[in-house]
Amino acid sequence: MEVIYNSDLAFDRISGTHKVGSLVGVTYWDLKRTLGNPVFDEASGDDKVQKEWVIDYNGETFTVYDWKTYDEEYTVTELKLWSIGGKTNPDAFEAELLKQIEAQKAI
């Protein structure tokens, strides 16, 4: 699992992705502690996404993002339902990410 921090590269990689799953019960701080800062850390132009990570996993690109909260404070302090974007089934990616999140919580 490799997080992409270069915004130009991340933007190229997310082309054609769409919602393929969800992360339930995960906070912004869980994601930040596990993945680092989101590559897209400011609201999108249409304000539908406040925070987004782009991750390469087993040769596939996945994204983790909030969707239509329209409120950065809510996203950071209360949101516990994140969207997973990609082009393929996210089950293995989701399982690995949840495993890493739990490992970080144990530290």
C-alpha positions as semicolon CSV with decimal commas, in nm:
position;residue;x (nm);y (nm);z (nm)
1;M;0,000;0,000;0,000
2;E;0,156;0,326;-0,113
3;V;-0,002;0,664;-0,047
4;I;0,048;0,915;-0,327
5;Y;0,138;1,259;-0,193
6;N;0,214;1,435;-0,523
7;S;-0,109;1,611;-0,620
8;D;-0,036;1,612;-0,996
9;L;0,035;1,238;-0,997
10;A;-0,265;1,172;-0,772
11;F;-0,493;1,371;-1,002
12;D;-0,376;1,166;-1,301
13;R;-0,429;0,838;-1,114
14;I;-0,787;0,909;-1,004
15;S;-0,914;0,962;-1,358
16;G;-1,194;0,712;-1,420
17;T;-1,238;0,609;-1,057
18;H;-1,581;0,599;-0,900
19;K;-1,734;0,490;-0,571
20;V;-1,678;0,117;-0,523
21;G;-1,718;0,084;-0,146
22;S;-1,731;0,245;0,197
23;L;-1,533;0,256;0,520
24;V;-1,764;0,247;0,820
25;G;-1,670;0,352;1,173
26;V;-1,345;0,519;1,068
27;T;-1,259;0,877;1,165
28;Y;-1,052;1,139;0,987
29;W;-0,790;1,100;1,260
30;D;-0,776;0,722;1,207
31;L;-0,705;0,785;0,840
32;K;-0,456;1,063;0,901
33;R;-0,267;0,858;1,161
34;T;-0,250;0,563;0,920
35;L;-0,209;0,731;0,581
36;G;-0,065;1,072;0,665
37;N;-0,205;1,398;0,536
38;P;-0,459;1,375;0,254
39;V;-0,312;1,463;-0,085
40;F;-0,619;1,679;-0,146
41;D;-0,654;1,865;0,183
42;E;-0,887;2,145;0,075
43;A;-1,242;2,144;-0,054
44;S;-1,287;2,045;-0,416
45;G;-1,404;2,312;-0,659
46;D;-1,766;2,203;-0,618
47;D;-1,720;2,160;-0,239
48;K;-1,840;1,796;-0,255
49;V;-1,511;1,656;-0,120
50;Q;-1,319;1,811;0,170
51;K;-1,042;1,550;0,219
52;E;-0,908;1,279;-0,014
53;W;-0,628;1,024;-0,004
54;V;-0,502;0,845;-0,314
55;I;-0,346;0,504;-0,260
56;D;-0,183;0,247;-0,488
57;Y;-0,260;-0,105;-0,372
58;N;-0,155;-0,418;-0,564
59;G;-0,131;-0,224;-0,890
60;E;-0,469;-0,056;-0,852
61;T;-0,551;0,301;-0,748
62;F;-0,803;0,361;-0,472
63;T;-0,923;0,681;-0,312
64;V;-1,066;0,744;0,033
65;Y;-1,277;1,057;0,059
66;D;-1,570;1,223;0,227
67;W;-1,868;1,281;-0,002
68;K;-2,104;1,574;0,015
69;T;-2,051;1,671;0,377
70;Y;-1,997;2,028;0,252
71;D;-1,837;2,098;0,590
72;E;-1,468;2,050;0,668
73;E;-1,523;2,074;1,043
74;Y;-1,784;1,796;1,031
75;T;-1,556;1,583;0,814
76;V;-1,267;1,620;1,059
77;T;-1,458;1,591;1,385
78;E;-1,764;1,372;1,326
79;L;-1,761;1,179;0,998
80;K;-1,739;0,799;1,031
81;L;-1,852;0,694;0,683
82;W;-1,595;0,739;0,407
83;S;-1,625;0,654;0,040
84;I;-1,376;0,429;-0,137
85;G;-1,318;0,510;-0,501
86;G;-1,153;0,290;-0,758
87;K;-1,203;0,088;-1,073
88;T;-1,209;-0,261;-0,919
89;N;-1,347;-0,449;-0,620
90;P;-1,213;-0,282;-0,305
91;D;-1,251;-0,576;-0,062
92;A;-0,881;-0,663;-0,028
93;F;-0,782;-0,295;-0,013
94;E;-1,048;-0,222;0,250
95;A;-0,942;-0,521;0,463
96;E;-0,575;-0,417;0,450
97;L;-0,653;-0,055;0,531
98;L;-0,873;-0,153;0,827
99;K;-0,596;-0,384;0,950
100;Q;-0,346;-0,097;0,934
101;I;-0,586;0,141;1,108
102;E;-0,634;-0,108;1,393
103;A;-0,257;-0,155;1,419
104;Q;-0,211;0,223;1,452
105;K;-0,477;0,241;1,722
106;A;-0,286;-0,021;1,922
107;I;0,030;0,189;1,931
